[in-house]
Every structure is written in structure tokens, then in C-alpha cells.
Amino acid sequence: MRGYVHVYTGNGKGKTTAALGLALRASGAGLKVFIGQFIKGQAYSELEVIARDLKNITVKQYGLGCFIVDTPTIEDREAARKGFDEVQQIIKNAKHDLVILDEVNIALYYKLIKVDELITLIREKPQDVELVITGRYAPEEIIEAADLVTEMKEVKHYYQKGIEARKGIEF
């Protein structure tokens, strides 16, 4: 089966959720899935169920928390670099049918990873590996290189009313 490149971007909620939905679908079909989460280093409810029940999905976090409200530290940069180096090898080895690079667009935005490195990875990925790239601020070069691009647009969000993230819904 030929693998394509998906990009889920935009300021609306649902990019990671869409990627996780695809991972669940792929897992149900017996496909092997790898999810590399950039920037993120916190515990999320989906990680618990994946570890407990979905043995053909592997998740690895390449973040040290969440610096989005601050400037990335040297440690944040090193974690992203290590993660990108690792996912390059995972993709090249082609042992996973679906690879999700969650929030990698944010890593690009903060210059933790170079856009041309991700473009090279997209161009050189094995033909049968499906690749999903998520995160706000997808650069035009990534959008051009993708086969499928979905933009999540925020129309209304209860965060604007002061509602905080809820376990099982937002994390």
C-alpha cells in the first residue's frame, strides 16, 4: 500500500485528535504505528490507553513539558534534535506503517528543527510509510510537499470563557 503525507494544521482544536483517530483506525486494521510527540512531555489520557491496550502503537515524547508560553531552552532544543534524529531512523527503517510527528510544525516554528530537514525526510521516506505531520503554523513548503492538508479553524472555543483543560477531553 502506498503511503501518503498528511498535514493537520491551523489554530483550531483537533489536530492531534485527528492524528490519534487515524492511529486508532490503523491499529484496528493491524497496522504498526509510531507516534513521536514533539514539544509535549506531559502525561495525557490517550497515552495511558495506548500503553495499556494498543500494543501495535508506540508513543515517544520528545519534549520536556510545554514551553509554548516561554522561550525554548537549550534542553528543549536538544530534546527536539534527539527526537528528530530518532524519527528519521524509524521512518527509514520502515518497520511502522504509520508514523505521526505530532506538533512537529511547532518545533519548526521555534526553529528547533529545520524545515529543509523535514522536507528531505518527506521526500526520502519509504514509499509504503504513511506520514502525518501536526501542529499550528505549517510552513508553506510542508503544505506543498504534503498529499493531504487539513486546516483546523477555531470559530469558537470555551477557553475564551476561562474554561480550563479537562481530563479526558483536552488531555
HELIX and SHEET records of a PDB file:
HELIX    1   1 LYS A   15  GLY A   28  1                                  14    
HELIX    2   2 SER A   45  ASP A   53  1                                   9    
HELIX    3   3 ILE A   74  ASN A   93  1                                  20    
HELIX    4   4 VAL A  104  TYR A  109  1                                   6    
HELIX    5   5 VAL A  115  GLU A  124  1                                  10    
HELIX    6   6 GLU A  140  ALA A  145  1                                   6    
HELIX    7   7 TYR A  158  LYS A  161  5                                   4    
SHEET    1   A 6 ILE A  57  GLY A  65  0                                        
SHEET    2   A 6 VAL A  33  LYS A  40  1                                        
SHEET    3   A 6 LEU A  98  ASP A 102  1                                        
SHEET    4   A 6 GLU A 130  THR A 134  1                                        
SHEET    5   A 6 VAL A   5  THR A   9  1                                        
SHEET    6   A 6 LEU A 148  GLU A 151  1                                        
END                                                                             
